[in-house]
Amino acid sequence: MIKAIVLDLGGVLIDLDVKACRKAFIEILGFYKIDELLDPCHQKGIYSDLEEGKISVDEFRNLVVKDSRPGSDPMDVDRCMGALLTGMDPTKVPFLYELAQRYEIYALSNNNPIAMRRFHEIYEENGLKWKDVFRTEFLSCEMKLLKPDPEIYREALRRIGLPADEILFVDDSQANVDAAASLGINAVHYVPGTDLRETVEPVLNNLNR
């Protein structure tokens, strides 16, 4: 019987546009090294270091500006990163509230403080009060761990306090799904742009028989 659902954020709840993000970094900052860092599921280099909590937000901004057009403003880095997050399918909001009435809901995300500010803005723009839905957000930058490292799932399990087989994990990265499943967590792959309800409800119905 499922008692808790753990959701990825970017790609599952919030839509991502890697091309728009790349364009912003190049046009606004002249930062061409962005091609070495961006990935829909697992960022690389200094972007990954930021999401793993190895470097601070200010350190990340300064490292980007160092390789950007002379005179670039560090705060423009935030604007460029925000271009990755394009919005939220409004049909997901009522579904999340429905799930929260039946299950404990958590987020588990490879993420960073700059992006999380924009995530919360998008929630508000769509009428989602995240604290009414999520028990808590497990963020890689705070946990100092990145999916698909099995340790991040073990730590999430420890904090949730439920056995793996009572949890459903939803992620848009197959590598992340496979890592969760290897620990006995019920895990499902969500394809970005598809109906979240149609992905999740059949799995819940099957597991709760």
C-alpha positions as CSV (number, residue, x, y, z in Angstrom):
1,M,0.0,0.0,0.0
2,I,1.4,3.4,-1.0
3,K,1.5,6.0,1.7
4,A,3.8,8.6,0.2
5,I,4.6,10.0,-3.3
6,V,7.9,11.6,-4.1
7,L,8.0,13.8,-7.1
8,D,10.8,15.3,-9.1
9,L,10.3,19.0,-9.9
10,G,11.9,20.1,-13.2
11,G,10.5,18.1,-16.1
12,V,7.7,16.6,-14.0
13,L,5.9,19.5,-12.3
14,I,7.6,22.4,-14.1
15,D,8.3,22.4,-17.8
16,L,11.9,22.9,-19.0
17,D,13.3,24.5,-22.2
18,V,17.0,23.8,-22.5
19,K,17.2,25.6,-25.8
20,A,15.7,28.8,-24.4
21,C,18.2,28.6,-21.4
22,R,21.1,28.2,-23.8
23,K,20.0,31.1,-25.9
24,A,19.7,33.3,-22.8
25,F,23.2,32.6,-21.6
26,I,24.6,33.2,-25.0
27,E,22.6,36.4,-25.9
28,I,22.6,38.0,-22.5
29,L,26.0,37.1,-21.2
30,G,28.0,35.8,-24.1
31,F,28.6,32.7,-22.1
32,Y,29.2,30.0,-24.7
33,K,30.4,27.4,-22.2
34,I,26.8,26.8,-21.3
35,D,26.8,24.0,-23.9
36,E,29.2,22.1,-21.6
37,L,26.9,22.4,-18.6
38,L,23.3,22.0,-19.7
39,D,21.4,18.8,-19.6
40,P,17.7,18.1,-19.3
41,C,18.2,15.7,-16.4
42,H,21.7,15.9,-15.0
43,Q,23.7,19.2,-15.2
44,K,27.4,19.1,-15.6
45,G,30.5,21.0,-14.4
46,I,30.0,24.1,-12.3
47,Y,26.2,23.8,-12.8
48,S,26.4,20.3,-11.2
49,D,28.6,21.6,-8.5
50,L,26.0,24.3,-7.6
51,E,23.3,21.6,-7.5
52,E,25.4,19.4,-5.3
53,G,26.1,22.2,-2.9
54,K,29.9,22.2,-3.6
55,I,29.9,25.9,-4.5
56,S,27.8,28.8,-3.4
57,V,25.4,30.8,-5.5
58,D,27.8,33.8,-5.6
59,E,30.7,31.5,-6.6
60,F,28.6,30.1,-9.4
61,R,27.6,33.6,-10.7
62,N,31.2,34.8,-10.5
63,L,32.5,31.7,-12.4
64,V,30.0,32.2,-15.2
65,V,30.7,36.0,-15.4
66,K,34.4,35.2,-15.5
67,D,33.9,33.4,-18.9
68,S,31.2,35.8,-20.1
69,R,31.2,39.1,-22.1
70,P,33.3,41.8,-20.3
71,G,31.1,43.9,-18.1
72,S,28.4,41.2,-17.6
73,D,26.3,41.6,-14.5
74,P,26.4,38.5,-12.1
75,M,22.7,39.0,-11.5
76,D,21.9,38.3,-15.1
77,V,23.0,34.7,-14.4
78,D,19.8,34.3,-12.5
79,R,17.7,35.6,-15.5
80,C,19.4,33.1,-17.8
81,M,18.9,30.2,-15.4
82,G,15.2,31.2,-15.1
83,A,14.8,30.8,-18.9
84,L,15.1,27.1,-18.3
85,L,11.8,27.1,-16.4
86,T,8.9,27.8,-18.7
87,G,5.9,27.3,-16.6
88,M,3.5,24.7,-15.4
89,D,0.6,22.7,-16.9
90,P,-2.4,24.1,-14.9
91,T,-4.1,20.7,-14.9
92,K,-1.4,19.4,-12.6
93,V,-2.4,21.8,-9.7
94,P,-5.8,20.2,-8.9
95,F,-4.3,16.7,-9.3
96,L,-1.5,17.6,-6.8
97,Y,-4.2,18.8,-4.3
98,E,-6.1,15.5,-4.8
99,L,-3.0,13.5,-4.2
100,A,-2.2,15.5,-1.0
101,Q,-5.5,14.5,0.5
102,R,-4.7,10.8,0.2
103,Y,-0.9,10.6,0.5
104,E,2.1,12.3,2.0
105,I,3.7,14.3,-0.9
106,Y,7.4,15.1,-1.1
107,A,9.7,16.6,-3.7
108,L,13.1,15.2,-4.5
109,S,15.1,17.3,-6.9
110,N,18.5,18.0,-8.3
111,N,18.2,21.7,-7.8
112,N,19.8,25.0,-6.7
113,P,18.7,28.1,-4.8
114,I,18.5,30.3,-7.9
115,A,16.1,28.0,-9.7
116,M,14.1,27.2,-6.6
117,R,13.1,30.9,-6.2
118,R,11.7,30.7,-9.7
119,F,10.0,27.4,-9.0
120,H,8.1,28.9,-6.1
121,E,7.1,31.9,-8.3
122,I,5.7,29.5,-10.9
123,Y,3.7,27.7,-8.2
124,E,2.2,30.9,-7.0
125,E,1.4,32.0,-10.6
126,N,-0.6,28.8,-11.0
127,G,-2.4,29.0,-7.6
128,L,-0.3,26.2,-6.0
129,K,0.6,26.8,-2.3
130,W,3.4,24.3,-2.1
131,K,3.2,24.0,1.7
132,D,-0.4,22.8,1.3
133,V,0.8,20.0,-0.9
134,F,4.4,19.0,0.0
135,R,5.5,17.8,3.4
136,T,9.0,19.0,2.5
137,E,11.3,19.4,-0.5
138,F,14.5,17.3,-0.6
139,L,17.0,19.4,-2.6
140,S,20.3,18.2,-3.8
141,C,22.0,21.5,-3.0
142,E,21.0,21.1,0.7
143,M,21.6,17.4,0.9
144,K,25.0,17.6,-0.8
145,L,23.9,14.6,-2.9
146,L,22.7,14.2,-6.5
147,K,20.4,11.8,-8.1
148,P,21.0,9.1,-9.3
149,D,23.4,8.4,-6.4
150,P,21.6,5.8,-4.3
151,E,22.6,7.6,-1.1
152,I,20.2,10.5,-1.9
153,Y,17.3,8.0,-2.0
154,R,18.4,6.3,1.2
155,E,18.6,9.7,3.0
156,A,15.1,10.6,1.7
157,L,13.8,7.3,2.9
158,R,15.3,7.9,6.3
159,R,13.7,11.3,6.6
160,I,10.3,10.2,5.4
161,G,10.4,7.3,7.8
162,L,8.5,4.8,5.6
163,P,9.7,1.5,4.0
164,A,10.7,1.7,0.3
165,D,7.7,-0.4,-0.8
166,E,5.2,2.2,0.6
167,I,6.6,5.0,-1.6
168,L,6.0,5.9,-5.2
169,F,8.8,7.9,-6.9
170,V,8.1,9.9,-10.1
171,D,10.9,11.3,-12.3
172,D,11.5,12.2,-15.9
173,S,15.0,10.7,-15.9
174,Q,15.1,6.9,-16.5
175,A,18.5,6.8,-14.7
176,N,16.9,8.3,-11.6
177,V,13.9,5.9,-11.8
178,D,16.2,2.9,-12.1
179,A,18.3,4.0,-9.1
180,A,15.2,4.4,-6.9
181,A,13.9,1.0,-8.1
182,S,17.2,-0.6,-7.2
183,L,16.5,0.2,-3.6
184,G,13.0,-1.3,-3.6
185,I,11.1,2.0,-4.2
186,N,8.2,1.8,-6.6
187,A,9.3,4.1,-9.4
188,V,7.7,5.4,-12.6
189,H,9.1,7.3,-15.5
190,Y,7.2,10.4,-16.5
191,V,7.5,11.7,-20.1
192,P,7.6,15.5,-20.0
193,G,4.6,17.0,-21.7
194,T,2.3,14.1,-21.1
195,D,-0.6,13.9,-18.7
196,L,0.7,13.5,-15.1
197,R,-2.5,12.0,-13.9
198,E,-2.6,9.4,-16.6
199,T,1.0,8.4,-15.7
200,V,0.5,8.2,-11.9
201,E,-3.1,7.1,-11.3
202,P,-2.8,3.7,-13.0
203,V,0.3,2.9,-11.1
204,L,-1.3,3.8,-7.8
205,N,-4.4,1.8,-8.6
206,N,-2.2,-1.2,-9.4
207,L,0.0,-0.9,-6.3
208,N,-3.0,-0.3,-3.9
209,R,-5.0,-3.3,-4.9
